[in-house]
């Protein structure tokens, strides 16, 4: 029994417990801070029916800090820079959650600054993308750091984009973190695997309050911070294991990344700004055209949470491909292409009521 207890990942369990308690406290004390922290029900992308605290990022960061304090020094060396470099994303996101007055551009720049700060602290950046020509450019430090900043900002904003239904973002993030943990374990990197587990523990603690009852939301502070954490763990994986293809972490984060690309293409084709909100994300369409049909008499809460759970499958498929072939670039490229086609086909079916991959996929009309 003593040997079993010694094997338990106490930092991860502690991170989860602290995040859970912090999330509960935020819910129970919402009458004190709700005038600042509540997410109202008015808006294009609002699917909940009751005002709900949107400061779940506080609980996640609290859990990670607790996990950091109990972690082995070698894992603190990985978690410490992550926490420090992620501060701009968290701060700018929380300020937006409380004031609703921080511009999209300011938040994007803050998340990109996290990538630069991570490089300044650790000296690590993306130096290999497994793309002819780009790899040569990434040999230059300035190009490498700028590319890393864009990649970090992109993933952070991708998590914010998919944060639309109870459990959707939290479940997706946990799947991604678990995938990083599996890859790190297969590579013999216990420190990176346990670090991923600690972040996943904090995310799970929050998720237990977010899904299925939707008592607290991730908010911009939480979405941007955990998005940065995912991106930085990807940077660490590539820096510590040169044999891993850059396509592996991109495929692990495939669902949110594809959501960003398709959203930008769709909005530009429709003549709107890439930053404009709409109800044409894949998860929004699944809610309206799949979940409502499957659960015609269910409450809005049940449909909301069911949508989040169904969409975990979209995160799981590309992640499984990456975990299976983390060092095999051709297989990963083919896997990514297959996921693109699968996403396009599903989107066409939900918007045009037919299977296809044509440009009509991007011309959906809201209904």
Number of C-alpha atoms within 10 A of each C-alpha: 5 6 7 7 9 9 8 10 16 16 26 28 21 24 31 30 20 25 33 27 17 21 30 20 12 23 20 11 12 17 12 10 13 18 11 16 25 21 23 14 14 11 10 10 16 13 19 18 11 13 15 19 28 26 29 32 29 22 27 32 26 20 32 28 23 22 31 25 15 16 22 14 13 12 20 18 15 19 25 17 18 23 20 13 26 27 22 22 29 28 19 22 29 26 18 19 25 22 11 14 9 15 10 13 10 13 25 20 16 23 33 27 23 28 28 22 21 24 21 14 13 14 11 20 26 25 24 20 17 13 11 9 9 15 15 13 15 20 13 11 14 12 17 21 23 18 22 27 25 19 21 29 25 23 28 30 26 24 30 24 20 24 24 23 29 30 30 26 30 30 23 26 27 23 21 26 28 20 23 28 25 19 23 22 15 13 17 11 16 15 20 25 24 21 29 27 24 30 30 28 30 30 32 26 26 32 30 20 22 24 24 19 15 21 22 27 29 30 26 31 30 32 31 36 35 29 27 31 25 27 24 28 23 22 23 17 25 22 16 15 13 12 13 21 22 24 25 31 27 23 27 30 29 26 27 28 21 19 19 22 13 20 22 18 15 22 20 13 14 13 9 12 12 15 11 11 15 13 17 21 20 20 23 20 19 20 23 15 14 17 19 18 11 11 13 10 10 12 10 14 19 16 24 26 21 21 25 27 19 17 22 20 15 19 24 19 16 25 27 17 19 29 22 15 18 23 18 16 18 12 17 25 15 12 22 22 12 13 20 18 14 15 19 22 18 21 27 22 15 19 22 16 10 13 15 17 18 11 12 13 21 23 17 17 10 9 9
